[in-house]
């Protein structure tokens, strides 16, 4: 990834084209996203160095396979959104593809959960699922916050929340 980023930066400097600029920015954003995700999940899971060394290679495999299954599912959902334009056979095939992709995602989760349990205590595996969910919510809040215009006098916290935005309670039972 670092090599790709370096190549992109050099290409953008030497050629100065906007298309390459966009690709480089996309690569930078993806790299930053991955770094944020690793840091967030590692912190939430409270991984030791040994656990992290065992966990992240397995997680990366899981993430890649899960992303592929998710793409298949989204392609099927895209077809289903156009149901009125499909024949009955095409609609049936789209539903079957959606169900197959969902099944594949569930099977991957079960398969990789078993792998995670081999290298970490089960409570850390459970913490992983909680951390992934928390990261998804964190991203959603960041996106939602960026959509709102910030008028004069509005500031942001160091975690990116608007100063006027409520802080999520540490204990999830509190509201």
Secondary structure, 3 states (H helix, E strand, C coil): CHHHHHHHHHHHHHHCCHHHHHHHHHHHHHHHHHHHHHHHHHHHHCCCHHHHHHHHHHHHHHHHHHHHHHHHHHHHHHHHHCHHHCCHHHHHHHHHHHHHHHHHHHHHHHHHHHHHHHHCCHHHHHHHHHHHHHHHHHHHHHHHHHHCCCCCCCCECCCCCECCCCCCCCCCCCC
